[in-house]
Structures are given as C-alpha cells and as structure tokens.
Amino acid sequence: MAQPDTVYFDSLDQKTRIVGYLFKPAGSGPYPAIVLLHGRAGPYSINDNADCALVAKAVSSPCNAGTLSKRHAMWGQYWADHGFLALLPDSFGPRGKAHGFGRFSHDDIEREDVNELTVRPLDAEGALAYLRGRGDVLSDRIFLQGWSNGASTALNVMIRQRSGQGSHEGSREGQWPGFRAALAFYPGCGPAALLKPVIPGKTPIAMFLAEDDEEVSPARCLEVADRSRAAGAAVDVTLYPGATHDFDDPGQRRQSIPDNRSAKADAMAKALALLDANKR
C-alpha cells in the first residue's frame, strides 16, 4: 500500500492550518474526490499525547502519513483504487490534540475546541475549497465520508450546505461547490451532536449504523433519518444486526466478530455504489 502525500490547507475558521493526507489514483486525472473525516480517536494508529502542530515535518513524530490507523489507510487506498482522490484531514493534531479522545469521552471539556458542531465542519469545508482549487480534481464531484464524531460532522456539513453556510462561496442546494453526497458511519445523532434534528435537502446521504453500537444510539439516527425523509431529504439508512461501533475497522479485534465482517463488506460495496452513481 502506497503511503499518501502530505498536504496543508486552511480551515475556514480562518486561523488553523490543517494537515491532510492525500491518496491519489493512478493516472493524471481529473478525478472525482472524497474528504474523509476521522472519529474522536483521531486519524493515527496510536494514542500519543504529542503536540502535532508541526505534524509530518518532524521525522520522529508519531503523527504522520506513515502512522495512520489501519481503517483510514484502508479506506483512503480503497477510494484511490476505485479512481477517487481521497483527502483525510487531521482536525486534532494542528490544535494540539493529536492523541484524540478515548471511548465514552463525549462530555470531555477538552473536546470543545475541536467539536463537531462549530469547528470540524469548517475543516471539512476548507478541504472542499482546497480540492476545488486542484487541477486534478473534478470540482463538481467531491464527496464526504465520516466515522463516529466525523460522521456527525459530515451530517452537520450537509445541514450547513443546505442553509448556504457550507462554503465561503455559498454552496446551496443544487449549486455546486457543495459536497455531492455524504457517507456517515455510526454517527452520534443526539441533540448535542447535530445542529438540527432534521437534515434538509435532496443531496444523497447514506448512514451505516451498528445495531449493537456501544458508543452511540442507532435509534436516534433512525429517528433523524425518518424525520428528514418526511421533510423530503434523500437519506438512506442501513442498520447492521449484531454489528458494533467501528465495525469497518480492519483490525482483528473488530473483524473477529462475524457480523462486523459482513457489515464491513456490505458497507464498502454500498458506499462505492452510491459514489459511482453520483460521480457522472
């Protein structure tokens, strides 16, 4: 598996320089693209308390393109192998929190300056602006994917996009430069995680939920999806019986559960089908 390139771009918070990891397909493009939003544990394979403000510039730093978690590396390469340029931004390292946050840390006060409501959506929108400025990207075919806290962020980006807040260029429904579709893997959908209880608009959104999720409530996401569809939104939901949080993590701990293995395979196939259907 090829190591991704390291790139830098500005968050739309107008104060944070974000580091990102770029997985490139074969050929010269232009390609459709996808922004990948890590979860609460951060993008790296180990929990380290180092300040990664200069991530990937220090040879000894544990936070770089070579130490991404197996899940992020797997998905980045998966998209590249299927012709998508994938960008994984690190929202935590540039803000001195590259170690991320452990399980059941939803109420940790240190999360406030990297929260999924008002901070991380601006990083995703900065990534969108960065990709639209690249000559090898199809600027009207950029997608969004997130896991857990990053999935809640992705849903908030879609809420902002419909309201016209989603870009400094004003990405309203039907007017690209908005994200073309979004994939949300086991998001938190409670009132503390989402900007609104309904996701408006016709932009395709797919949620992948784990019935036995030990971190977040799939029932709340089902309620959000039902309300959103009733309001005319294009929200599709797959609930995997017996699957747990992080069911797509390729590590042995998660993949030793048969329901996680089948959920992972199904979700990857459905995610690709959705993007393929909307990239033309």
N, C-alpha and C positions, 0 to 999 in steps of 0.2 A: 504494500500500500504506500503510495507516494505521500510524502509529507506536504501539507498545504503551505502556500505562501503566507507570509505575514504582511498585513496592510494596516494603515491607520486612516481614520476619518473622524470628522467631528460629529458628536451628538448634537441634536437640535436643541439641547439645553444651553447651547452657546458657551459652554465653559469646560466641557470634558472631551479630551482627545481619546477616542476609543481604539483599542487594538482589535483586529479581526483576523480570522484565518480563512483563506480563500482556497477552495477546492475547484480546480479547473478541469473541464472536459478536454478530450483530445480535439485537435483542430484549432482553427483560429477564430471561430465564432462568426457572427454574433450569436450568443446563446440566450435562451431563457435563463432566469436566475432565481435563487431562493435564499432568503435570510433565515438563519437558524438561531433560535433564542434558547439559551441554556436554562436549566432549572435552578433551584435555590442552592444547590451544592456547587454551582459554578461550572465552567467548561473543562476543568482539568481533572486528571486521573487520581490526584491525591489531594487531601485537605491540608493545606500548608498556610501558616499564618504570615508568610512573607508579604511585604508590600510590593505589589507588582505594577507600580506606576510606570516603570520602565520595562514592562514585560517583554520578553523575547529579545531585548537588547543586551541583557546580561547573560553571559554564557552559562553561569552557574544557576540561573533562576529556574525553579521547578515549574514555572508557569510560562509555557511557550508552545509552539506548534508541535513539538515532539512529545508533549506530555498531556495532550488532550485525552479526555476519557474515551473509553472504547466505544461508547454509544455515539458520541459526537463524531469521532473519526469514522465510524461505520456509516453513519448517515451522510456525512459530507462526501465520502467516497461513493456511496450509493447514487447520490444525485449526479456526481460528476460522471460516473459510468453510464448514466442514462441521459447525458447531454445537457445537464443543468450546471451552471456555475453556482456554487454554494458558498455563502459567506456566513461564518459563525462569529458574531461579535462577543467580546468579553465585557459585560457591563460591570463586573465586580472588581477586577484587577486594577483598572485605572482609578478606581475610587478607594483603593487600599483594602479591599475585601476579597482578594483572590481565593482565600481559603473557603469562601462560601459559608453556608449555614447548614447545620445538621437537621436531621429529621425532627418533625414536630416543633420547629422553631418559628412558627407563623407569627408569634407575638413578640419576637426579639426586637427590641427597640433599635438595634443597630441596623435593621433592615430598612429603616425609613428612608435613608438617602440612596437606596437602590430599589425602591419599591416598584411594584408592577402597575401602579395607577398613574403616577405623575412623572416618574423618572425613566423607567425602561422603555416605555413607548417612544420616547424621544430618541433613544439609541436606535431602535428599530427604524424609525423614520430617517435618522441620519444615515443608516445603512442603505436605505432605499435611495436617498439622494446620491450617495456615493456610487451605487451601482448604476444609476441612471446617467452618471457622468462618464462611465467607462465606454469605450468604443466597441468592446467585445460583448456587450450586453444588449439584449432587446428590451428597450426601456419600458415597453408596454406589456411585458410578460415577466413580471417579477412577483414571486410568491412568498409566503410566510409560513414558517413552521416553529412551534414551540413545545416545550415539555414542562409540565407542572407549573411552577411560577412563570416560566417563559411562555407557557400556553395561555395562562391568564393574561399575560402581557399581550400576546397575539390577539386575543379577543378584545382587549381594550384598544389596541391599534385599529381594529376593524370598527369599533364603536366610534373612535375619533375620526376615522376616514369618512364615515357616512355623515358626520356632523361638519365636515370641512376643516377640521383641526389637524388632519393627519399629515400635513406637509406644509412647508413654507410656500409651496406653490399652489396650495389649496386643492387637495385631492378629494373631490366629491364623487358620489356615486355616478358611475358611467363616464367619468372624466379622468382617464389615467393622467397623472402618475401614481395612482393608488396601487396597493397590492392587488393582484388579480384573483387570488384565492388564499385561504388560510387553513392550516392543519393544526389542531390543538390536541395534544396528547395529555390525557389525565390532568386537565386544568383544575384549579380551585375556582368555584363559581359562586361563592357566597358573597354577601354584600361588602365584605372587606376586601374582596379580590377583584371585583368588576366595577367599572364606572357606572354602569346602568344594569338593571335586571333584564333588559331586552337588548339583543343585538340587532340593530336595524339594517335594512338594505338588502340588495339582491346578490351581493358578492358571495360566491360559494365558500362555505365554511364546513369543514368536517371535524367532528370531535371523535376521539378514540378514548373510550372510558373503560376502566377496570372495575368489574363488579365487586371484587374483594379488596378494593383500594384501602390501604391502611393509613393514607395520608390525607386524602381529600374525599368529599362526598360526591359520588357519581349521581346520586339522586338530585342534588342541587343543579347539576349540569343538565340533567334531563328536563328539569323544570324550566331552566333558562332556554333550552332548545325549543321546548313546546311553546313558550310564550313568544319566542322570536319567530317561529314558523307561523303562529297565529297572526302575527303582525306583518307577514309577507316575506320574511327572511328566508334565504336559501341555506338552511342549516341541516346537515346530515349527521346522524349520531350512530356510532357502533359501540355497543356495550358488550364486553367480553366476559362471559361467565367464568368464574374461577381465577381470572387474571388479577394481578396485583399492581400496585404502583410501580412504575419503571419496568413494565412488562417487556419493553423492547430493548432493554439493556442486554447486550450480548454476553455479559459475564456469566459464569457458571451459577452463581447464587440465584439469579433470576431465571435463567434458562433451565435449571433443574426442575422447574415447575412445568408440567406438560401444558397447562392452559396458557402459560406465558409464551411458550414456544409457538403454539398455534396462533395466539393473538399477534405476536410479532410478525409472523409470516403474512397473515391476513392484512394487518395494518400497513405493512410496507407495500404490498401489492395495491391496496386501495388508494394509498397516498399517491403512488405513481400514476395510477389510472386517472385520478382527479386532475393532477397537473397536466398530464398528456392531453386530456380532454379540453383544457383551458389555455393551452400554450399556443394555439393556432390563431 
